[in-house]
Amino acid sequence: MSVIALPSYPGPTSVTARVIDFGGFLEGAAGAQTQRANQLGNRYAIAVSLPPLDNDQEGRVWLNRLLKGLSQGVLMPYPLLDFYPGTPNRSDGSPVVVDGAGQAGKFLVIRNLTPHYAFREGQPFSLEIEGQHYLDFIAENAIADAAGSVTIQLTQMLRKPPPDGAVLHIAKPMIEGFVMGDPVSWEIALNRCIGLSFEIRESR
């Protein structure tokens, strides 16, 4: 079964994003130094609230896709709000891709950007590996060279080694995961509108 793409319209009225952190702190005994124990696999989740939806139009479609997504997973764009990512992709429409297999950790070499494209700290993007999106954020400013190549620093460590040619979604980053936390809930109002709220958690 394929992941369920959520409707693009209407957009959320509010989104609360959070990091799911598998690390922890080791408290020193008798006043010793506290240490941080980092773990692989940190990922993201977003809690989404939608505006009132007409039950006969957008409401039934949104509700049905969320219900299917409980078992199949869902995919939706990560909200950019007022952030404009510019034009990362070349004019021929070719994707930005990973440059070389076997990469790990918090640095990723990529190619095929618009020459001199500038990444900004905190900029969201998603890395697509074997059809699955992994959301993350740029940790430090970086500028592509004249050939469109650059090494970017990630906020989280890579959760899976990307193959050469894996696609980065920069202009429209995506978050993919399961509908978890509070179950999908909806309110059926007397004005024949549906109110929906849900949470998406990345699975890896």
HUUR-V766036 format. One record per helix or strand of 3 or more residues. SS is the DSSP state (A for helix, B for strand). FROM is the first residue (numbers start at 1). TO is the last residue. If there is no record, write none. Layout:
BEGIN
SS_FROM_TO, SS_FROM_TO
END
This chain:
BEGIN
B_12_20, B_24_26, A_29_31, B_35_37, B_43_50, A_55_72, B_74_77, B_96_98, B_107_111, B_124_129, B_132_138, B_150_154, B_167_169, B_174_188, B_193_201
END
